[in-house]
Amino acid sequence: MSANFFYLLLLLSVSRLSIADSLESNMPVRQSDGLVPPRARTAVTSHIPRESVVSKGIASIGYSKRLHILEIEFVNGAVYRYLQVAPSVHRDLMSADSKARYYDANIKGNYPSVRVRPRVKQQFD
């Protein structure tokens, strides 16, 4: 197994999730009348303080120097956690003229990530 997989498992335990519960929640349950879809996932709890930023796509950014975890809240309400991010990447993101452009070019797809919270769906009346 890869180091990223083990790092992800460590992240889940740091986020106060039981690894067994996390794995179990993704498995369909077999009952007498067939397979029942996985139960709702237990939410990852964030303890990384985020700072509001001026950006059209990003609402706030947080970073754990100890764990090298970057956490980004987007304007649509979604929150993602990026693993193994060097302090210099966080520093460069915070000082970028366009944080959304820096994110697209340097972070998105380049680091293992975990969704902390899904985007908030718009309610139309």
Backbone bond lengths (Angstrom), bond angles and torsions (degrees), N, CA, C in turn:
res aa  C-N    CA-C-N  psi(-1)  N-CA   C-N-CA  omega(-1)  CA-C   N-CA-C  phi
1 M - - - 1.448 - - 1.526 109.68 -
2 S 1.320 115.02 152.19 1.462 119.28 -174.74 1.529 111.90 -80.86
3 A 1.317 114.93 160.94 1.460 121.14 177.55 1.534 110.01 -65.39
4 N 1.344 117.42 -33.40 1.460 120.83 178.93 1.525 111.17 -61.80
5 F 1.328 116.59 -38.50 1.457 120.95 179.43 1.523 109.98 -62.81
6 F 1.322 117.06 -45.58 1.453 120.39 -179.64 1.527 111.19 -68.47
7 Y 1.318 116.94 -35.14 1.457 120.58 177.33 1.525 110.16 -65.02
8 L 1.343 116.57 -39.73 1.448 122.01 177.51 1.523 110.31 -63.12
9 L 1.322 117.04 -41.93 1.459 120.02 177.67 1.524 110.97 -63.14
10 L 1.316 116.91 -39.92 1.458 120.85 177.04 1.521 109.99 -62.16
11 L 1.325 116.68 -43.01 1.455 121.17 179.47 1.524 110.65 -59.56
12 L 1.312 116.93 -42.75 1.458 120.00 -179.72 1.521 111.29 -62.20
13 S 1.334 116.93 -40.53 1.459 118.71 179.63 1.520 110.70 -70.90
14 V 1.317 118.12 -35.70 1.461 121.43 176.57 1.522 109.44 -63.59
15 S 1.321 117.23 -34.04 1.460 121.93 -178.79 1.521 112.12 -81.82
16 R 1.316 116.06 16.00 1.462 123.09 177.43 1.510 113.71 64.50
17 L 1.327 115.66 34.63 1.450 120.09 173.16 1.507 108.31 -109.58
18 S 1.267 116.74 138.76 1.449 120.30 172.94 1.522 107.66 -76.07
19 I 1.323 117.68 129.23 1.461 120.90 -179.96 1.518 109.78 -60.34
20 A 1.303 116.37 -42.29 1.469 119.37 179.73 1.518 110.69 -62.17
21 D 1.324 117.80 -42.47 1.456 121.51 179.08 1.518 110.82 -64.27
22 S 1.339 116.47 -40.35 1.457 120.77 179.60 1.524 111.40 -63.41
23 L 1.328 115.94 -45.67 1.456 119.26 -179.96 1.521 110.62 -67.78
24 E 1.322 116.16 -40.64 1.454 120.99 -178.99 1.516 111.37 -64.15
25 S 1.328 118.10 -37.08 1.455 121.12 -176.69 1.524 112.25 -69.24
26 N 1.329 117.62 -17.10 1.457 121.01 179.59 1.518 112.78 -94.94
27 M 1.309 117.09 -3.40 1.452 120.49 -177.04 1.526 109.67 -98.78
28 P 1.344 117.71 134.71 1.456 118.72 173.70 1.527 109.37 -65.29
29 V 1.306 116.53 148.13 1.457 121.94 179.36 1.509 108.30 -103.26
30 R 1.337 116.71 131.73 1.466 120.86 179.49 1.517 108.51 -90.38
31 Q 1.335 114.99 125.00 1.455 121.22 173.95 1.510 107.82 -123.40
32 S 1.308 116.34 174.09 1.461 120.20 -174.49 1.523 112.94 -58.13
33 D 1.329 117.74 -28.44 1.460 120.34 -179.01 1.526 113.05 -97.77
34 G 1.315 118.09 19.15 1.457 121.92 176.25 1.519 112.10 115.33
35 L 1.347 114.92 -166.45 1.465 120.45 -178.75 1.519 110.71 -82.05
36 V 1.300 114.72 137.10 1.463 121.41 175.54 1.519 106.64 -105.02
37 P 1.343 119.04 133.34 1.467 120.59 -177.69 1.527 111.64 -58.35
38 P 1.342 115.83 159.67 1.462 119.18 179.38 1.527 111.00 -56.58
39 R 1.323 116.18 146.52 1.463 119.71 177.07 1.524 109.34 -72.15
40 A 1.282 116.45 168.46 1.466 120.35 -179.56 1.519 109.80 -60.15
41 R 1.312 115.94 139.49 1.466 120.83 179.79 1.512 111.06 -66.76
42 T 1.318 114.97 146.28 1.454 120.55 171.91 1.528 106.64 -76.01
43 A 1.310 116.57 132.18 1.468 120.30 -177.01 1.525 110.90 -69.79
44 V 1.318 115.86 144.70 1.460 121.76 172.96 1.526 106.26 -78.57
45 T 1.312 116.49 130.79 1.458 120.80 178.83 1.519 109.33 -92.37
46 S 1.311 115.83 129.04 1.456 120.35 -179.05 1.519 110.76 -94.91
47 H 1.332 115.75 130.09 1.455 121.31 175.07 1.528 110.14 -119.99
48 I 1.326 116.45 15.60 1.457 121.49 179.84 1.530 107.65 -96.84
49 P 1.339 118.01 114.50 1.469 118.81 178.95 1.527 110.64 -64.81
50 R 1.323 115.82 136.56 1.466 120.93 179.04 1.520 109.64 -112.61
51 E 1.314 114.48 147.77 1.463 122.56 179.31 1.524 108.56 -108.20
52 S 1.322 116.94 130.61 1.469 120.90 177.12 1.521 109.58 -62.28
53 V 1.335 115.89 143.00 1.459 121.23 179.56 1.528 109.52 -130.92
54 V 1.327 115.11 159.68 1.461 121.20 175.98 1.521 106.91 -91.25
55 S 1.327 115.24 110.05 1.459 120.80 -178.58 1.523 108.29 -164.19
56 K 1.322 116.70 149.39 1.462 120.29 177.33 1.525 112.08 -78.50
57 G 1.337 117.54 -22.17 1.462 120.41 -176.89 1.513 115.16 -113.33
58 I 1.343 117.63 -21.80 1.464 122.41 -174.88 1.525 108.99 -117.93
59 A 1.335 115.54 130.06 1.471 120.55 -179.56 1.522 112.05 -90.53
60 S 1.354 116.97 -43.12 1.465 119.77 -178.12 1.522 110.54 -154.62
61 I 1.337 115.52 157.76 1.468 122.64 -176.58 1.522 108.34 -136.69
62 G 1.345 115.45 135.77 1.461 121.03 175.08 1.514 109.59 -131.89
63 Y 1.327 116.28 157.66 1.469 120.15 -179.20 1.515 109.98 -147.39
64 S 1.334 116.25 135.37 1.458 122.24 173.57 1.520 107.73 -103.51
65 K 1.344 116.40 110.47 1.467 120.37 179.06 1.521 111.20 -65.72
66 R 1.329 116.18 -35.12 1.464 120.61 -178.09 1.527 112.05 -68.48
67 L 1.337 116.30 -41.99 1.466 120.52 -176.45 1.523 113.78 -99.15
68 H 1.329 117.74 -7.61 1.473 123.02 -176.69 1.529 111.06 57.06
69 I 1.330 114.65 46.79 1.464 121.28 179.11 1.520 108.68 -114.30
70 L 1.328 115.53 127.29 1.456 122.83 176.21 1.521 107.51 -103.17
71 E 1.317 117.08 130.60 1.457 120.66 179.25 1.517 108.60 -121.59
72 I 1.339 115.61 129.01 1.458 121.01 -176.72 1.521 109.54 -124.95
73 E 1.335 115.61 128.05 1.459 121.75 172.03 1.519 107.19 -102.46
74 F 1.317 116.02 126.34 1.455 121.57 -179.36 1.524 110.06 -92.23
75 V 1.319 117.18 162.08 1.467 120.91 -177.94 1.531 111.62 -65.06
76 N 1.326 118.54 -20.02 1.464 120.96 177.73 1.533 111.95 -82.93
77 G 1.337 117.41 2.79 1.459 121.44 177.31 1.518 114.86 97.26
78 A 1.324 118.16 -15.33 1.467 121.24 179.72 1.521 110.44 -69.00
79 V 1.337 115.86 144.41 1.458 121.83 175.94 1.521 107.83 -127.06
80 Y 1.325 115.87 126.94 1.459 121.57 178.09 1.511 109.64 -122.62
81 R 1.316 115.63 146.80 1.460 123.77 178.65 1.528 107.29 -115.04
82 Y 1.326 116.66 127.43 1.464 123.01 -179.10 1.524 108.62 -110.58
83 L 1.325 116.21 131.63 1.460 122.88 -172.86 1.521 112.09 -99.12
84 Q 1.322 116.13 154.11 1.465 123.82 174.92 1.529 112.19 60.78
85 V 1.321 116.64 38.44 1.466 122.17 -178.75 1.527 109.10 -94.69
86 A 1.307 116.16 123.86 1.467 121.51 -179.27 1.530 110.41 -67.46
87 P 1.336 116.91 148.68 1.472 119.80 177.54 1.527 113.07 -55.32
88 S 1.333 117.13 -33.15 1.471 120.14 -179.60 1.532 111.84 -64.73
89 V 1.331 117.40 -31.85 1.470 120.53 178.71 1.529 108.91 -68.52
90 H 1.319 116.99 -43.76 1.465 120.43 176.70 1.529 110.52 -61.06
91 R 1.308 116.25 -45.78 1.474 121.37 -179.94 1.531 110.52 -60.16
92 D 1.337 116.68 -45.40 1.467 120.81 -179.95 1.530 111.38 -65.72
93 L 1.332 117.18 -38.67 1.462 120.97 177.99 1.529 110.28 -62.44
94 M 1.322 116.50 -45.95 1.464 120.39 -177.74 1.527 112.17 -66.06
95 S 1.320 117.44 -28.07 1.471 119.83 -179.11 1.533 113.04 -96.87
96 A 1.319 118.06 -1.93 1.473 121.19 -178.48 1.526 110.75 -67.88
97 D 1.331 115.47 142.44 1.465 120.27 176.08 1.524 110.35 -63.23
98 S 1.333 116.53 -42.20 1.462 121.60 176.48 1.525 108.05 -118.73
99 K 1.317 115.72 103.39 1.459 120.36 -178.61 1.529 111.56 -66.43
100 A 1.320 116.83 -37.32 1.463 120.51 179.11 1.531 110.88 -64.79
101 R 1.329 117.19 -41.80 1.464 120.79 178.25 1.522 111.16 -66.37
102 Y 1.339 116.93 -41.80 1.471 120.65 177.80 1.524 109.84 -61.94
103 Y 1.335 116.45 -43.54 1.465 121.27 177.92 1.533 110.50 -58.53
104 D 1.321 117.18 -49.88 1.469 120.90 -178.96 1.527 112.23 -59.98
105 A 1.325 116.89 -40.37 1.468 120.99 -175.17 1.528 113.65 -82.15
106 N 1.339 118.16 -29.52 1.462 119.44 -169.10 1.526 116.35 -122.07
107 I 1.328 118.30 -17.54 1.464 119.61 -174.62 1.520 111.87 -116.27
108 K 1.319 116.99 -53.15 1.465 121.97 -177.00 1.529 110.63 -54.94
109 G 1.325 116.04 121.67 1.458 121.52 178.23 1.520 114.82 81.70
110 N 1.323 117.95 -6.30 1.473 120.76 -177.94 1.519 114.01 -101.03
111 Y 1.331 117.61 -10.25 1.466 121.84 -178.64 1.523 109.40 -133.67
112 P 1.340 117.05 148.73 1.466 118.42 172.58 1.529 108.52 -61.05
113 S 1.322 116.65 142.58 1.461 118.81 -176.73 1.521 111.64 -137.20
114 V 1.320 114.13 158.92 1.458 122.78 177.86 1.521 106.74 -133.65
115 R 1.337 116.24 131.96 1.463 119.00 175.82 1.527 107.88 -80.54
116 V 1.324 116.22 121.19 1.460 122.08 178.89 1.522 109.78 -86.41
117 R 1.340 115.82 -40.07 1.457 120.99 -179.76 1.525 108.39 -147.51
118 P 1.333 117.69 133.88 1.471 119.37 178.10 1.518 111.00 -72.92
119 R 1.307 115.75 165.56 1.465 119.98 179.44 1.526 109.25 -65.16
120 V 1.309 114.95 154.74 1.456 121.19 178.81 1.513 107.44 -88.44
121 K 1.323 116.91 122.65 1.463 120.22 -179.30 1.516 109.37 -77.72
122 Q 1.339 114.81 138.43 1.456 121.44 179.36 1.518 110.03 -69.89
123 Q 1.324 116.26 134.96 1.459 121.97 174.53 1.526 108.07 -99.12
124 F 1.320 116.63 120.85 1.462 120.40 179.14 1.532 108.41 -103.53
125 D 1.325 115.73 127.63 1.483 120.37 -179.16 1.497 111.28 -90.22
